[in-house]
């Protein structure tokens, strides 16, 4: 994925405005005691959806196929 790609997030169309790396602690797969020193950054995207910007991990986004 790259900037200006259209994606689906939580069932809504969104536009990628920025790509960056950040850390996220997933309590569903990791311990509940947060330790950001124990994890590596992962790819994130800033997306514009429904009038707001959100920072989300790339793995949570689904690309929209624009070819017709």
Rosetta blueprint (number, residue, H / E / L):
1 X L
2 X L
3 X L
4 X L
5 X L
6 X E
7 X E
8 X E
9 X E
10 X L
11 X L
12 X E
13 X E
14 X E
15 X E
16 X E
17 X E
18 X E
19 X E
20 X E
21 X E
22 X E
23 X L
24 X L
25 X L
26 X L
27 X L
28 X L
29 X L
30 X L
31 X L
32 X L
33 X L
34 X L
35 X L
36 X H
37 X H
38 X H
39 X L
40 X L
41 X L
42 X E
43 X E
44 X E
45 X E
46 X E
47 X E
48 X E
49 X E
50 X L
51 X L
52 X E
53 X E
54 X E
55 X E
56 X E
57 X E
58 X H
59 X H
60 X H
61 X L
62 X E
63 X E
64 X L
65 X L
66 X L
67 X L
68 X L
